[in-house]
Amino acid sequence: MELRKFTEEDINQIVSIFYETVHSVNKRDYTGEQLHAWAPKDEEPLKLKTWKDALSHNFTYVAEIKGEIVGFSDMTQEGHLERLFVDKDFLRQGVASALVNTLEAEARRLGLNEMDTEASITARPFFERLGYRVIQQQVVERKGVELVNFKMVKTLR
């Protein structure tokens, strides 16, 4: 596996991984209605533009195996881990851990004392294994549908 910085040419694969992951991996914790509100296919053209801008501005890394993007993650300048998605066929192979570890190293270089994220029900155990702790459970609304997630934080040493 190779980690590298995001380039704008990656955006189509990244948006595709996002939709596929939400609709396959997260279906064990969220209803179909919630998944469609979270990742509606009709928003793909908008995501291609807005995410390209956001991912270019943030610290963003992609993971590749044999030249194929299998995961990505990004963090703001302030240490907020914004997105972390891994292709459903590459789960439990260290992809997500490698991406988060890279962003945590970046945060330390920036002199940040902590990182935070808003983890899905599905991702919460993963982040807990990496030392993140739940600050609060939240209910967010997407397209009139409520979804539970967790505000989590990790102290960096």
Solvent accessible surface area in square Angstrom, and as a share of the most:
residue,aa,sasa,rsa
1,M,114,0.51
2,E,99,0.44
3,L,56,0.28
4,R,63,0.23
5,K,128,0.54
6,F,23,0.10
7,T,62,0.36
8,E,92,0.41
9,E,145,0.65
10,D,7,0.04
11,I,12,0.06
12,N,99,0.51
13,Q,78,0.35
14,I,0,0.00
15,V,0,0.00
16,S,48,0.31
17,I,12,0.06
18,F,5,0.02
19,Y,5,0.02
20,E,91,0.41
21,T,9,0.05
22,V,0,0.00
23,H,56,0.25
24,S,30,0.19
25,V,22,0.13
26,N,8,0.04
27,K,132,0.56
28,R,156,0.57
29,D,47,0.25
30,Y,13,0.05
31,T,80,0.46
32,G,42,0.41
33,E,119,0.53
34,Q,36,0.16
35,L,9,0.05
36,H,114,0.51
37,A,8,0.06
38,W,45,0.16
39,A,0,0.00
40,P,13,0.08
41,K,122,0.52
42,D,115,0.60
43,E,47,0.21
44,E,43,0.19
45,P,97,0.61
46,L,108,0.54
47,K,31,0.13
48,L,49,0.24
49,K,126,0.53
50,T,61,0.36
51,W,23,0.08
52,K,64,0.27
53,D,79,0.41
54,A,34,0.27
55,L,1,0.01
56,S,59,0.38
57,H,131,0.59
58,N,22,0.11
59,F,39,0.16
60,T,7,0.04
61,Y,18,0.07
62,V,0,0.00
63,A,0,0.00
64,E,26,0.12
65,I,41,0.21
66,K,201,0.85
67,G,63,0.61
68,E,81,0.36
69,I,4,0.02
70,V,0,0.00
71,G,0,0.00
72,F,0,0.00
73,S,0,0.00
74,D,0,0.00
75,M,0,0.00
76,T,26,0.15
77,Q,85,0.38
78,E,131,0.59
79,G,0,0.00
80,H,39,0.18
81,L,3,0.01
82,E,76,0.34
83,R,29,0.11
84,L,31,0.16
85,F,25,0.11
86,V,9,0.05
87,D,29,0.15
88,K,89,0.38
89,D,96,0.50
90,F,41,0.17
91,L,69,0.34
92,R,207,0.76
93,Q,105,0.46
94,G,37,0.35
95,V,2,0.01
96,A,21,0.16
97,S,35,0.23
98,A,23,0.18
99,L,0,0.00
100,V,0,0.00
101,N,79,0.40
102,T,30,0.18
103,L,0,0.00
104,E,5,0.02
105,A,36,0.28
106,E,18,0.08
107,A,0,0.00
108,R,100,0.37
109,R,163,0.59
110,L,75,0.38
111,G,57,0.54
112,L,46,0.23
113,N,118,0.61
114,E,86,0.39
115,M,0,0.00
116,D,29,0.15
117,T,4,0.02
118,E,81,0.36
119,A,2,0.02
120,S,15,0.10
121,I,58,0.30
122,T,18,0.10
123,A,29,0.23
124,R,81,0.30
125,P,64,0.40
126,F,36,0.15
127,F,5,0.02
128,E,73,0.33
129,R,165,0.60
130,L,40,0.20
131,G,46,0.44
132,Y,5,0.02
133,R,128,0.47
134,V,49,0.28
135,I,91,0.46
136,Q,97,0.43
137,Q,109,0.49
138,Q,36,0.16
139,V,86,0.49
140,V,34,0.20
141,E,115,0.52
142,R,112,0.41
143,K,128,0.54
144,G,61,0.59
145,V,22,0.13
146,E,108,0.49
147,L,8,0.04
148,V,39,0.23
149,N,17,0.09
150,F,15,0.06
151,K,58,0.25
152,M,0,0.00
153,V,10,0.06
154,K,33,0.14
155,T,62,0.36
156,L,14,0.07
157,R,229,0.84
